[in-house]
Amino acid sequence: SSSHKKHRHSSRDRASRRSRSRERGKKDKKKKRGSREKEVKKEVNEANDDEDEDGLNAKEKAKKTIEGLKGDISISQEEEMSITGSNARFMIMQKLAMKDKESTVMVLKNMVSFEDVDDELEGEVKEECGKHGKVKKVVVYQAAQSEADDAEVVVKIFVQFDKSSECEVAIAALNGRWFGGRTIDASQYEEQRFLRDDLSG
């Protein structure tokens, strides 16, 4: 009977040890699960932090991109303004060129020599050019080509018409025409220069 009691005690001890072992196993599993959960949470948090950083970076990148685009837009606006300014200057130059083309003044070169200049020349030119339009003024201009005593003197005759269209007709009729053994060179002269008495052109 004593041996039977010992057997029962040993069986109970084994069952108790087994139970304690199971409890430790459960606790270990819980610890492991807890630590694993902590690791997972840490990874998730780190991932979220990364996302936040990426998000901030993305925002910064977007901001920089917008600023860059703004810069491009401002550059484009400057270029457009520059182009507009160039166009405006070009249009002004065109208008000035048109004014030159619309000049009412004709200049005749190589029509007469210095020796042929007399008091009647102005009247003769006015009469001849009057066939092509209304002549307002005739100026006979003599220019020495140098300061030397024997320098060649070039004679230029300026004729101002009432209209630019009359001036153009006279140029077309007289340019290249043979006159007194000379070939006349007839061309338009800048009206503003003529009005300023600048006959050097």
ZIQUI-V380036 format. One record per helix or strand of 3 or more residues. SS is the DSSP state (helix for helix, strand for strand). FROM is the first residue (numbers start at 1). TO is the last residue. If there is no record, write none. Layout:
ss: {SS & SS}
from: {FROM & FROM}
to: {TO & TO}
//
This chain:
ss: {helix & strand & helix & helix & strand & strand & helix & strand & helix}
from: {2 & 105 & 114 & 121 & 135 & 153 & 164 & 185 & 191}
to: {101 & 109 & 116 & 129 & 144 & 161 & 174 & 189 & 195}
//
